[in-house]
Protein backbone atom coordinates (compact mmCIF):
# COMPACT_ATOMS: atom_id res chain seq x y z
CA UNK A 1 0.00 0.00 0.00
CA UNK A 2 1.29 3.45 -0.88
CA UNK A 3 0.58 6.69 0.93
CA UNK A 4 -1.90 7.79 -1.74
CA UNK A 5 -3.75 4.46 -1.46
CA UNK A 6 -3.78 4.80 2.33
CA UNK A 7 -5.12 8.36 2.09
CA UNK A 8 -7.78 7.36 -0.45
CA UNK A 9 -8.94 4.48 1.73
CA UNK A 10 -9.10 6.61 4.89
CA UNK A 11 -10.98 9.32 2.98
CA UNK A 12 -13.60 6.73 1.98
CA UNK A 13 -14.49 6.04 5.62
CA UNK A 14 -17.41 8.08 7.01
CA UNK A 15 -16.82 11.28 8.95
CA UNK A 16 -13.07 11.47 8.46
CA UNK A 17 -10.78 14.47 8.35
CA UNK A 18 -7.16 14.65 7.27
CA UNK A 19 -4.23 16.77 8.42
CA UNK A 20 -0.52 16.75 7.73
CA UNK A 21 1.46 17.19 10.95
CA UNK A 22 4.47 15.92 12.89
CA UNK A 23 6.99 16.43 10.12
CA UNK A 24 4.77 15.43 7.21
CA UNK A 25 2.81 12.51 8.66
CA UNK A 26 -0.62 11.87 7.16
CA UNK A 27 -2.97 11.91 10.16
CA UNK A 28 -6.57 10.70 9.86
CA UNK A 29 -9.27 11.54 12.39
CA UNK A 30 -12.91 10.79 13.02
CA UNK A 31 -14.80 13.24 15.22
CA UNK A 32 -11.51 15.00 15.96
CA UNK A 33 -9.88 11.82 17.32
CA UNK A 34 -6.98 10.14 15.53
CA UNK A 35 -7.51 6.60 14.26
CA UNK A 36 -4.63 6.11 11.77
CA UNK A 37 -1.29 7.69 10.82
CA UNK A 38 1.01 7.24 7.83
CA UNK A 39 4.65 8.06 8.55
CA UNK A 40 7.76 7.72 6.44
CA UNK A 41 8.17 7.86 2.68
CA UNK A 42 5.30 7.78 0.19
CA UNK A 43 6.05 4.39 -1.36
CA UNK A 44 6.80 2.36 1.77
CA UNK A 45 5.93 4.00 5.06
CA UNK A 46 4.80 2.76 8.42
CA UNK A 47 1.15 2.79 9.42
CA UNK A 48 0.03 3.27 13.00
CA UNK A 49 -3.55 2.59 14.06
CA UNK A 50 -5.72 2.16 17.14
CA UNK A 51 -6.26 -1.51 17.94
CA UNK A 52 -8.49 -3.43 20.31
CA UNK A 53 -6.79 -5.31 23.13
CA UNK A 54 -7.33 -8.63 21.36
CA UNK A 55 -6.05 -7.36 18.01
CA UNK A 56 -3.00 -5.79 19.65
CA UNK A 57 -2.21 -9.01 21.46
CA UNK A 58 -2.48 -10.99 18.23
CA UNK A 59 -0.40 -8.53 16.18
CA UNK A 60 2.43 -8.48 18.73
CA UNK A 61 3.09 -12.09 17.70
CA UNK A 62 3.73 -11.09 14.08
CA UNK A 63 7.09 -9.68 12.96
CA UNK A 64 5.49 -7.10 10.64
CA UNK A 65 3.91 -5.28 13.60
CA UNK A 66 5.10 -3.61 16.77
CA UNK A 67 3.55 -1.43 19.45
CA UNK A 68 3.38 2.10 18.02
CA UNK A 69 6.02 4.47 19.39
CA UNK A 70 4.56 7.01 21.85
CA UNK A 71 1.06 5.51 21.47
CA UNK A 72 1.45 1.89 22.60
CA UNK A 73 0.01 2.45 26.06
CA UNK A 74 -3.18 3.71 24.41
CA UNK A 75 -3.54 0.47 22.43
CA UNK A 76 -1.91 1.50 19.17
CA UNK A 77 -0.01 -0.82 16.84
CA UNK A 78 2.32 -0.05 13.94
CA UNK A 79 2.76 -1.87 10.67
CA UNK A 80 6.51 -1.47 10.23
CA UNK A 81 6.48 -1.55 6.43
CA UNK A 82 3.38 -0.78 4.40
CA UNK A 83 4.46 -3.27 1.73
CA UNK A 84 4.93 -6.21 4.14
CA UNK A 85 1.27 -7.32 4.15
CA UNK A 86 -1.60 -7.39 1.66
CA UNK A 87 -3.49 -4.13 1.15
CA UNK A 88 -6.75 -5.78 2.21
CA UNK A 89 -5.29 -6.71 5.59
CA UNK A 90 -4.11 -3.15 6.17
CA UNK A 91 -7.49 -1.76 5.14
CA UNK A 92 -9.25 -4.12 7.54
CA UNK A 93 -7.16 -2.96 10.51
CA UNK A 94 -7.55 0.71 9.60
CA UNK A 95 -11.33 0.30 9.17
CA UNK A 96 -11.51 -1.45 12.55
CA UNK A 97 -9.50 1.42 14.09
CA UNK A 98 -11.99 3.90 12.60
CA UNK A 99 -14.91 1.98 14.09
CA UNK A 100 -13.19 1.63 17.46
CA UNK A 101 -12.53 5.36 17.74
CA UNK A 102 -15.95 6.35 16.36
CA UNK A 103 -17.70 4.10 18.89
CA UNK A 104 -16.13 6.06 21.77
CA UNK A 105 -17.14 9.48 20.50
CA UNK A 106 -19.68 11.49 22.51
CA UNK A 107 -23.27 10.98 21.42
CA UNK A 108 -23.52 14.59 20.20
CA UNK A 109 -20.52 14.11 17.89
CA UNK A 110 -21.88 10.80 16.61
CA UNK A 111 -25.15 12.53 15.74
CA UNK A 112 -23.30 15.34 13.94
CA UNK A 113 -21.39 12.77 11.89
CA UNK A 114 -24.50 10.72 11.16
CA UNK A 115 -23.39 7.65 13.12
CA UNK A 116 -26.34 7.44 15.50
N, C-alpha and C positions, 0 to 999 in steps of 0.2 A: 504494500500500500504506500502510495506517495502522499506528500502533504496535501496536494490538491484533491486527491481522492478522499483523504481524511476530512478535509474541510467540507467537501461536497456532501459526504455522508452525514456529518454533524449538522449541517445546514438543513438537511431533509427531516431531521427530528423536530417534533412540535415544540414551539415556544423557545427556541434557542437564540442566543446572541453570541457574537464573536468579537474578541478583542485581541490585539497583538500587544503583548507585554513581556516583561522579564527578559529583555534582550532578544526579542523577536519570536518568542514562543506563540503558537496559535492556541488561544485559550477559549474554550467553549463553555457557555453557561446556560442554565435553565432557571428562570425566576431569579436571576442574579447570583446563583450559586454555581460554582465550577463543577463540571462532571467529567471533562476530558481535556488533556493538554498534549499538543505536539511540540516536541523540542528537538533541536538538532537540525541537520540539513534537510532539504526538500525531498530528496530521493530516498533517503533511508534514515529516518529520525527515530526517536523513542517516543512512545505513547504512554502517558500516565492516565489512569482512570480510577474512579471510585469503584470499589468492589465490596460485595457482601462478605461477611466473615467466612462463609463456606467457600465462596469463590476464591478469596484471598488465600485460604488454607490450601486449596487445591493447586493454585498457580505457583505457590512457593515451592512445590515439588518439581516444577518444570524449569529447565535451564534458560528458557527464553524470557522468563519473567523474574522480577525481583520486587521487593517492597520499594515504593516510590520514594526517592530522596525528599526529605522535609515533610512528606505527607503520609508516611507509612502508619503512624500512630492513629491517623484518622481513617484507616482502612483502604488506602490507595495502593495500587499495584502499577508496575511499569513494564511494558513490553520493551525489552532492551533494543531490539532492532525491528523496525516496521516491516522488514522483508523476511523475517524468520518464521512467520506463520501465514496461513491463508488469510486473504482479505475478509472472507466471511466470518472467520473466527474473531478477528479484530472488531469487525462491525457488531458482532453479537455482544462482546464485552462492553463496547462503547454504548450500545443501545441499552444494555442492562444498567450501566452507570447512570445514564440519562433517567431511566425509570426510578432508580434508587434515590437519586437526588430530588426528582420531581415529587415523589411520594412524601418526602419530608418537608415540602414547602408549606407555608401557612395556607389555610383554607382560602383566604382572600386572594392570595397570589395565584393559587390553583384556578380560582374562578376567573381571574383576569386573563389567564393563559388558556382558558377553555378546557381545563383538565377535570373539572368537577361536574 
